[in-house]
Amino acid sequence: MTRTGILAGGNFIIDHVKLIDAWPEQDMLAFIQGETSSNGGGPYNVLKDLAAMRCGYPLAAVGLVGADLNGDWILRDCQAAGIDISQLHQTDCAPTSYTDAMTVRGSGRRTFFHQLGANALLSEAHFDFSGTQAKIFHLGYLMLLSEMDRLLDDGRSVASRVLEAAQAAGLLTSVDLVSSTYPQFRQITAAALPFTDFLILNELEAGSATGLDLRTSPTDLKLIESAARSLLEAGVRREVIIHFEAGAIVVEKAGAVHHQPSLKLPPGFIAGATGAGDAFAAGYLHGTHENWHVAERLKLAVCAAAMCLTHPTPSQGLKPVAECLALADQLGFRS
């Protein structure tokens, strides 16, 4: 069987994005200057991005939403985008997960207030890889899926069992994390790594997963490369992809290292940064699906992330692949 398509599972969220004039001090006031509701959560964003990029292969979702208006909205939104929802389940045991994302106009910096909702109940039983012909299974976000993050008596996690099942069914696996101060961050990540072909994360998450302090040196390429090698040594099977404001690094299991600077963005280009990391992942996964060279995958990834910045919601800024890549010629790359 020739596998084609991307199956994405994990967090399916309604994002309520509010544009504010400035981030207030405690007990002080900020003004909301605009607001929208949209898709949110790693797999949901990646699938919507790929649909907007007109990837041309099947897209499918695995997740759990509430039996409520928000859950119905997600199902309709996915169907409208051409995403298979046969494994996007509904439950009456919890509401659909949502996030209030506060985005500062001008800087694009954002802060999230999250309701776990139905995502906390997503379990191994909701995943069935027996009937899919997908080539890649993308799981996200670890640290934001309570049952999937649960550590078992043997040191494994529920997420690791799901990833193992996907690999046994013949899929490549991709994993994304969420930036958090979760007390078991390293243990949960470590449990998943041996069943992860492609680990996609930012420098903060890479620091949390390895114990290296990348917050004070986010452009120290040697330190970021060291973090990637550490994660490969801990079990990642093919590639560790770490993205940060200035660009991205990929380190392959065989040792090859690839650097890619981000685009030079003109003043006023950024309308919001929500979903930029997921757009990067969507670009990289598309190139992986299409068997592009790592350098070409990285180019599309940073271009997709930049295109995402043109709209305050996670996916409405995305354009077809050729238009994303054209940004490189229009704007050029940073040094």
RATA-V380161 format. One record per helix or strand. SS is the DSSP state (2 for helix, 1 for strand). FROM is the first residue (numbers start at 1). LEN is the number of residues. If there is no record, write none. Layout:
SS;FROM;LEN
SS;FROM;LEN
This chain:
1;6;5
1;13;8
1;32;9
2;42;11
1;59;8
2;69;12
1;84;8
1;98;7
1;110;6
2;117;5
2;124;3
1;136;7
1;151;1
1;157;1
2;158;11
1;172;6
2;185;9
1;198;5
2;203;8
2;221;13
1;239;6
1;247;6
1;257;5
1;263;1
2;276;14
2;294;15
2;321;11
1;333;1
